[in-house]
Amino acid sequence: MKSPFKIKTKSLVIFTLIAICVFVILKTNSIETIPSEDPTAFAQLEKAISISKFNLDDGITVLESLKELPDYTEYKKNYILARLYEKKKDYKHAILIYEKLLNKNYPLKERVLFHYAQLNALEGNDSTALKSFNKLLRDFPSSKSVPQAKYFLAQT
């Protein structure tokens, strides 16, 4: 017969190994893992952002002219571009950009999903908005956007 100490020790070792494996898997697939950026591309993006603070149209023009950016910088550029269209109240254009960004798994995904849902609600696309807010609640339960998503869902 095995002693209770050996059984507890063995269980603890197995539990620890499982926890480490889960942590490694989640960490390597985490949307919190931020890819490195090319300094030149990053500087171009920062310049465009600065311009957009003074003039939305000029900022949009500069952002749209940026080509051949690394994947993550391109993602950020498009997110900022969508936000600028949103500020201009050009919701249809912003929705199209957010829609393209939903397939990527980067740190801004939670915000992309929230803005996508919110703009669809404003445009009267209630079915899409409901699905998107529910996806936000399911995929990002600790998001800062959860209270707003729950508020919207309660209103419908």
Secondary structure as UniProt FT lines:
FT   HELIX           4..28
FT   TURN            31..32
FT   HELIX           39..54
FT   HELIX           56..65
FT   HELIX           71..87
FT   TURN            88..89
FT   HELIX           91..101
FT   TURN            102..103
FT   TURN            107..108
FT   HELIX           109..122
FT   TURN            123..124
FT   HELIX           126..139
FT   TURN            141..142
FT   TURN            144..145
FT   HELIX           146..155
//
